């Protein structure tokens, strides 16, 4: 037993420098491993921040895409209203032209109207002349169309102001996103 004990001590004494090196190298390896883990953690943190930033940008782009779709819809709405406005103005001009014709020659208009109508039950008095009735109807219609035109012009102007404000907001946001 003594022999084996002496042998173990001799082996330990002989390999002691190697054991010391191995023991000393473990802390260095652990320090290196800890440093690598720390660097990987920092890299992961940077990647996570970049991912969050990209997700934020994607979210902003999606919001801006929705806003652009809204702008397109509003623009088409304004174009439709402008078309209606043009149509009403043309109708107004036609009615004004008819009013002028009736005012220029009411007797010719009366003859024209009587040719298309059967005998009127009231007779033919100055108050019930067809030209005067037609003139009154045209003027009433003209007043109604003028009111509609004013309402449409106001609505178009309001929508255009809203569209301009919204468009500048979208352009501002696009500028902010692209500058990042």
Secondary structure, DSSP 8 states (H G I E B T S, - for coil): -HHHHHHHHHHHHHHHHHHHHHHHHHHHHHHHHHHHHHHHHHHHHHHHHHHHHHHHHHHHHHHHHHHHHHHHHHHHHHHHHHHHHHHHHHHHHHHHHHHHHHHH-HHHHHHHHHHHS---TT---STT-HHHHHHHHHHHHHHHHHHHHHHHHHHHHHHHHHHHHHHHHHHHHHHHHHT-
